[in-house]
Amino acid sequence: MNQEFVTGGLGQMMDEDFESWVCVNDHSCAAASSVHDDAYFCFIYHEGKETFVPWGANKDLQLFSFN
């Protein structure tokens, strides 16, 4: 299965544990938005534990747009 994703840094929200995020298209945690069909669900990466932590839907976080 080929999934699309978008990634970036946390900028001023960065701390010693969390530095980056990734949003995955059509992830099972996402619910499609009726406004712009944003089915991306986002995770932040815990550097120390080397694991992704669920963060929320991009339609709520607005980390990136489709414009």
DOTORTI-13887 format. One record per atom (N, C-alpha, C): x, y, z; atom name; residue number from 1; chain. Coordinates in steps of 0.02 Angstrom, whole numbers, m for minus. Each point is the difference from the previous one (the first is absolute). Layout:
# residues N
+--------+--------+--------+-------+-----+--------+
:      X :      Y :      Z : atomo : num : cadena :
+--------+--------+--------+-------+-----+--------+
:      X :      Y :      Z :    CA : NUM :      A :
...
+--------+--------+--------+-------+-----+--------+
This chain:
# residues 67
+--------+--------+--------+-------+-----+--------+
:      X :      Y :      Z : atomo : num : cadena :
+--------+--------+--------+-------+-----+--------+
:     42 :    m59 :      0 :     N :   1 :      A :
:    m42 :     59 :      0 :    CA :   1 :      A :
:     44 :     62 :      0 :     C :   1 :      A :
:    m13 :     46 :    m45 :     N :   2 :      A :
:     40 :     60 :     m7 :    CA :   2 :      A :
:    m36 :     58 :     33 :     C :   2 :      A :
:     25 :     25 :     57 :     N :   3 :      A :
:    m31 :     55 :     35 :    CA :   3 :      A :
:     40 :     64 :     m9 :     C :   3 :      A :
:    m35 :     55 :     m4 :     N :   4 :      A :
:     32 :     65 :     m3 :    CA :   4 :      A :
:     10 :     27 :     70 :     C :   4 :      A :
:     52 :     40 :      9 :     N :   5 :      A :
:     12 :     30 :     65 :    CA :   5 :      A :
:     32 :     68 :     m9 :     C :   5 :      A :
:     m5 :     42 :     52 :     N :   6 :      A :
:     31 :     66 :      3 :    CA :   6 :      A :
:     35 :      3 :     67 :     C :   6 :      A :
:     60 :     30 :      2 :     N :   7 :      A :
:     38 :      3 :     62 :    CA :   7 :      A :
:     29 :     69 :      9 :     C :   7 :      A :
:     18 :     16 :     62 :     N :   8 :      A :
:     30 :     65 :     15 :    CA :   8 :      A :
:     27 :      2 :     70 :     C :   8 :      A :
:     30 :     57 :     16 :     N :   9 :      A :
:     27 :     10 :     67 :    CA :   9 :      A :
:    m48 :     39 :     44 :     C :   9 :      A :
:      8 :     m6 :     65 :     N :  10 :      A :
:    m45 :     33 :     47 :    CA :  10 :      A :
:     18 :     73 :     13 :     C :  10 :      A :
:     57 :     22 :    m25 :     N :  11 :      A :
:     18 :     71 :      9 :    CA :  11 :      A :
:      2 :     20 :     73 :     C :  11 :      A :
:    m36 :     53 :     18 :     N :  12 :      A :
:      0 :     25 :     69 :    CA :  12 :      A :
:    m35 :    m47 :     49 :     C :  12 :      A :
:    m39 :    m48 :    m25 :     N :  13 :      A :
:    m32 :    m49 :     44 :    CA :  13 :      A :
:     47 :    m58 :     18 :     C :  13 :      A :
:     59 :     m1 :    m31 :     N :  14 :      A :
:     49 :    m54 :     11 :    CA :  14 :      A :
:     25 :      1 :     72 :     C :  14 :      A :
:     11 :    m60 :     27 :     N :  15 :      A :
:     33 :     m7 :     65 :    CA :  15 :      A :
:     50 :    m57 :     m4 :     C :  15 :      A :
:     27 :    m22 :     57 :     N :  16 :      A :
:     53 :    m51 :     m2 :    CA :  16 :      A :
:    m25 :    m68 :    m24 :     C :  16 :      A :
:    m65 :    m13 :      6 :     N :  17 :      A :
:    m28 :    m65 :    m20 :    CA :  17 :      A :
:    m31 :      1 :    m70 :     C :  17 :      A :
:    m30 :     56 :    m18 :     N :  18 :      A :
:    m37 :      4 :    m63 :    CA :  18 :      A :
:     27 :     54 :    m45 :     C :  18 :      A :
:     21 :    m19 :    m61 :     N :  19 :      A :
:     28 :     48 :    m47 :    CA :  19 :      A :
:    m36 :      1 :    m67 :     C :  19 :      A :
:    m36 :    m54 :    m17 :     N :  20 :      A :
:    m30 :     m4 :    m67 :    CA :  20 :      A :
:    m69 :    m33 :      1 :     C :  20 :      A :
:    m36 :      9 :    m55 :     N :  21 :      A :
:    m65 :    m30 :     m7 :    CA :  21 :      A :
:     m6 :    m31 :    m70 :     C :  21 :      A :
:    m48 :    m46 :     m6 :     N :  22 :      A :
:    m17 :    m29 :    m65 :    CA :  22 :      A :
:    m76 :    m10 :     m2 :     C :  22 :      A :
:    m30 :     16 :    m58 :     N :  23 :      A :
:    m71 :    m10 :    m10 :    CA :  23 :      A :
:     m8 :    m51 :    m57 :     C :  23 :      A :
:    m40 :    m50 :     11 :     N :  24 :      A :
:    m10 :    m55 :    m47 :    CA :  24 :      A :
:    m70 :      4 :    m30 :     C :  24 :      A :
:     m4 :     m1 :    m66 :     N :  25 :      A :
:    m64 :      2 :    m35 :    CA :  25 :      A :
:    m37 :    m66 :      7 :     C :  25 :      A :
:    m65 :      4 :      9 :     N :  26 :      A :
:    m44 :    m59 :      5 :    CA :  26 :      A :
:     20 :    m47 :     57 :     C :  26 :      A :
:     28 :     28 :     53 :     N :  27 :      A :
:     16 :    m41 :     59 :    CA :  27 :      A :
:    m65 :    m19 :     34 :     C :  27 :      A :
:     m2 :    m58 :     30 :     N :  28 :      A :
:    m62 :    m24 :     31 :    CA :  28 :      A :
:    m24 :     45 :     57 :     C :  28 :      A :
:     43 :     42 :     28 :     N :  29 :      A :
:    m20 :     45 :     54 :    CA :  29 :      A :
:    m35 :     64 :    m26 :     C :  29 :      A :
:      4 :     12 :    m66 :     N :  30 :      A :
:    m26 :     62 :    m28 :    CA :  30 :      A :
:    m73 :     m9 :    m23 :     C :  30 :      A :
:    m38 :     53 :      8 :     N :  31 :      A :
:    m68 :      2 :    m27 :    CA :  31 :      A :
:      0 :     54 :    m54 :     C :  31 :      A :
:    m28 :    m15 :    m58 :     N :  32 :      A :
:      1 :     48 :    m56 :    CA :  32 :      A :
:    m39 :     63 :     17 :     C :  32 :      A :
:     27 :     56 :    m18 :     N :  33 :      A :
:    m32 :     64 :     11 :    CA :  33 :      A :
:    m44 :     17 :    m59 :     C :  33 :      A :
:    m60 :     22 :     13 :     N :  34 :      A :
:    m45 :     18 :    m55 :    CA :  34 :      A :
:     21 :     65 :    m33 :     C :  34 :      A :
:     44 :     39 :     32 :     N :  35 :      A :
:     21 :     64 :    m28 :    CA :  35 :      A :
:     51 :     m9 :    m55 :     C :  35 :      A :
:     54 :    m38 :     13 :     N :  36 :      A :
:     51 :     m8 :    m52 :    CA :  36 :      A :
:     29 :    m71 :     m1 :     C :  36 :      A :
:    m40 :    m48 :     20 :     N :  37 :      A :
:     20 :    m70 :     m3 :    CA :  37 :      A :
:     69 :    m12 :     29 :     C :  37 :      A :
:     15 :     30 :     56 :     N :  38 :      A :
:     64 :     m8 :     34 :    CA :  38 :      A :
:     m2 :    m63 :     43 :     C :  38 :      A :
:     27 :    m54 :    m26 :     N :  39 :      A :
:      0 :    m64 :     36 :    CA :  39 :      A :
:     69 :    m16 :     28 :     C :  39 :      A :
:     39 :     52 :     16 :     N :  40 :      A :
:     67 :     m9 :     28 :    CA :  40 :      A :
:     m5 :     m2 :     76 :     C :  40 :      A :
:     33 :    m51 :     30 :     N :  41 :      A :
:      6 :     m3 :     73 :    CA :  41 :      A :
:     73 :     10 :     17 :     C :  41 :      A :
:     13 :     38 :     53 :     N :  42 :      A :
:     68 :     22 :     15 :    CA :  42 :      A :
:     27 :    m31 :     65 :     C :  42 :      A :
:     65 :    m10 :     m1 :     N :  43 :      A :
:     36 :    m28 :     57 :    CA :  43 :      A :
:     61 :     44 :     13 :     C :  43 :      A :
:     21 :      3 :     63 :     N :  44 :      A :
:     64 :     32 :     17 :    CA :  44 :      A :
:     48 :    m57 :     18 :     C :  44 :      A :
:     64 :     12 :    m14 :     N :  45 :      A :
:     50 :    m52 :     10 :    CA :  45 :      A :
:     37 :     12 :     66 :     C :  45 :      A :
:     m2 :    m50 :     44 :     N :  46 :      A :
:     36 :      4 :     64 :    CA :  46 :      A :
:     71 :    m24 :    m12 :     C :  46 :      A :
:     47 :     46 :      5 :     N :  47 :      A :
:     71 :    m15 :    m15 :    CA :  47 :      A :
:     29 :    m52 :     48 :     C :  47 :      A :
:    m13 :      6 :     64 :     N :  48 :      A :
:     30 :    m45 :     49 :    CA :  48 :      A :
:    m27 :    m71 :     m5 :     C :  48 :      A :
:    m65 :     m7 :    m11 :     N :  49 :      A :
:    m31 :    m66 :     m4 :    CA :  49 :      A :
:     m2 :    m27 :    m71 :     C :  49 :      A :
:     20 :     42 :    m48 :     N :  50 :      A :
:      1 :    m19 :    m71 :    CA :  50 :      A :
:    m67 :    m29 :    m22 :     C :  50 :      A :
:    m53 :     38 :     15 :     N :  51 :      A :
:    m67 :    m23 :    m18 :    CA :  51 :      A :
:    m44 :     59 :    m20 :     C :  51 :      A :
:    m51 :    m14 :    m39 :     N :  52 :      A :
:    m48 :     52 :    m21 :    CA :  52 :      A :
:    m58 :      1 :     50 :     C :  52 :      A :
:    m20 :     60 :     20 :     N :  53 :      A :
:    m54 :      9 :     48 :    CA :  53 :      A :
:    m58 :     33 :    m37 :     C :  53 :      A :
:    m60 :    m28 :      4 :     N :  54 :      A :
:    m57 :     31 :    m33 :    CA :  54 :      A :
:    m10 :     72 :     25 :     C :  54 :      A :
:    m13 :     46 :    m47 :     N :  55 :      A :
:     m8 :     70 :     17 :    CA :  55 :      A :
:    m70 :     25 :    m16 :     C :  55 :      A :
:    m24 :    m14 :    m61 :     N :  56 :      A :
:    m67 :     22 :    m19 :    CA :  56 :      A :
:     m7 :      5 :    m75 :     C :  56 :      A :
:    m60 :     17 :    m21 :     N :  57 :      A :
:    m15 :      7 :    m71 :    CA :  57 :      A :
:     27 :     67 :    m26 :     C :  57 :      A :
:     27 :      1 :    m60 :     N :  58 :      A :
:     25 :     62 :    m29 :    CA :  58 :      A :
:    m56 :     51 :     m7 :     C :  58 :      A :
:    m62 :    m22 :    m12 :     N :  59 :      A :
:    m55 :     47 :     m6 :    CA :  59 :      A :
:     m8 :     41 :     64 :     C :  59 :      A :
:     21 :    m27 :     57 :     N :  60 :      A :
:     m2 :     36 :     64 :    CA :  60 :      A :
:     66 :     36 :     14 :     C :  60 :      A :
:     56 :    m33 :    m13 :     N :  61 :      A :
:     66 :     29 :     15 :    CA :  61 :      A :
:     21 :     53 :    m51 :     C :  61 :      A :
:    m22 :     m9 :    m63 :     N :  62 :      A :
:     17 :     46 :    m55 :    CA :  62 :      A :
:     75 :     11 :     m7 :     C :  62 :      A :
:     37 :    m55 :     m1 :     N :  63 :      A :
:     73 :      4 :     m9 :    CA :  63 :      A :
:     19 :     17 :    m71 :     C :  63 :      A :
:    m42 :    m18 :    m49 :     N :  64 :      A :
:     11 :     17 :    m70 :    CA :  64 :      A :
:    m67 :      6 :    m34 :     C :  64 :      A :
:     m1 :     33 :    m58 :     N :  65 :      A :
:    m62 :      8 :    m38 :    CA :  65 :      A :
:     10 :    m25 :    m70 :     C :  65 :      A :
:    m54 :     m8 :    m36 :     N :  66 :      A :
:      1 :    m27 :    m68 :    CA :  66 :      A :
:      2 :     55 :    m52 :     C :  66 :      A :
:      8 :     62 :     20 :     N :  67 :      A :
:      1 :     57 :    m47 :    CA :  67 :      A :
:     65 :      6 :    m36 :     C :  67 :      A :
+--------+--------+--------+-------+-----+--------+
